[in-house]
Amino acid sequence: MPRVVIAIIMPNNGTRQYQESANLSVRYMTQQTFYLDQKLNDFDEFCFNARNWDLDYRQLESGRFSSELLMIGNDTTIFTRAKLGRRLLQNGAPPQGLITFGLLVDPTINIYWRNIDVSGDKLFIFPPGGELHSITQADFDVFVVSLTEQKLNQVCASLELPEFHCLIDRNEVFQCDSQMLSAFRHGLLSFERELTMSNDLSSYSMQLEQLEHELAERLIRIVAKSQHPITRKPARKRDHALQAAENFIHESGNCVVTIPELCDTCNVSERTLEYAFRERYGMTPKAYTLIHRLNNVRKHLRAADPETNQVSTIAQQHDFWHMGQFSSSYRKLFAERPSETLKATA
C-alpha cells in the first residue's frame, strides 16, 4: 500500500510528522495547517483522504486507477492539485464554509461539470452547498483553491468592486481573459514546485498565510475581467430522461435495473434513452447499469472485513449470481480480482 507523509503544524507545540499508510492519514489531521502529498491506486482512498471534501467516485472505464493528490490548507484556505488517471463519474460536495474555485492545469482538456462543458480557458466556481457532478477523462488534472467569502469580500472592497456574491451573480463558469488565466496557472505551478521542494515542514503554515491574499486578489481580478459567464443550455427531452434514469438507477440500490423499466420510468423510447447515455457517457444504458453495480460491489468489498465476509456473498447481495461472469467483468473494469479488493481492507 502506498505511504504518505502528513505534516501537521501545531501552533503551540512545534511540528509533528506522521508517516502512516494512506488509508489512515486523515485520522491524524486536525483543524490546524495540514500538508498532504501522495500517490494512490484506489479511488475510494483518494476520496477518503481529500481533506474537507465529501466525495463519491465511480470508475467508468477499464483499467487500474492511478492518482496524485497534493493539498495544503487550514480552516480558511486550501490549495489542491489533483490528477486522476481514469475516466470517472464524480459526485459529492466541496469543503463547507469556503468558496471553491477550479482551474484545469492543461488548457487543452475538457470536463463535463454540473451540466456545462468546461475547457481549460474557463474558471469554474462551486456554488455553496452545491452538488459536485462531473465526468472527467483519464487526463484529468486540476488546481482547486478554497477561500472564505469574508476574505474574498475584503479583496473586493479593496479593489472597489461589489461583494463577491454580487460579482458572480449566481454564475458558476466564466470565460476568462486568456493571459490572466495563463499567468495565474503558471503562478500556481511555481507555488507547487516550491512547496514540494521544501524540506522545512514548519514553513508550510507561513507559506499558506502569504498565499491566501495573493490567491484571493488574483481570482477576484480574473472574475471581474471575465468576458462573460457561461450559462447552461436549455435541457432537452433526452437530458431530462437521462437525469430521471440516473436517479432511478441510484435509488434502486442493489437491484438489477432493466432497460424496459428505465424507459417506462423516463417515458421515452429505448432509442432516445440510448442516445442520451451514449452522448453523456459514451456507453449504452445496459453498460452503465452494469458499471454502476460493479462500483457498488467494490465499495462494499472495500468496507467489508475479509475475515468474516466472502466475495460470493457480497456479489449475490448485488444480484450477481454467476460468479465466473461477475469476476471477469469486475477484473476487466478495475484490473484486479474482487478477492484482491477484499483482502486489501485487511
Buried (B, 14 or more C-beta within 10 A) or exposed (E): EEEBBBBBBEEEEEBBEBEBEBBBBBEEBEEBBBBBBBBBBBBBBBBBBBBBBBBBBBBBBBBEBBBBBBBBBBEBBBBBBBBBBBBBBBBBBBBEEBBBBBBBBEBEBBBBBBBBEBBBBBBBBBBBEEEBBBBBBBBBBBBBBBBBBEBBBBBBEEEEBEEBBEBBEEBBBBBBBEEBBBEBBEBBEEBBEEBEEEEEBEBBBEBBEEBBBEBBBBBBBBBBEBEEBBEEEEEEEBBBBBBBBBEBBEEBEBEEBEBEBBBEBBEBEEEBBBBBBBEBBEBBBBBBBBBBBBBBBBBBBBEBEBEEBEBBEBBBEBBBEEEEEBBEBBBEBBBBBBBBBBEBBE
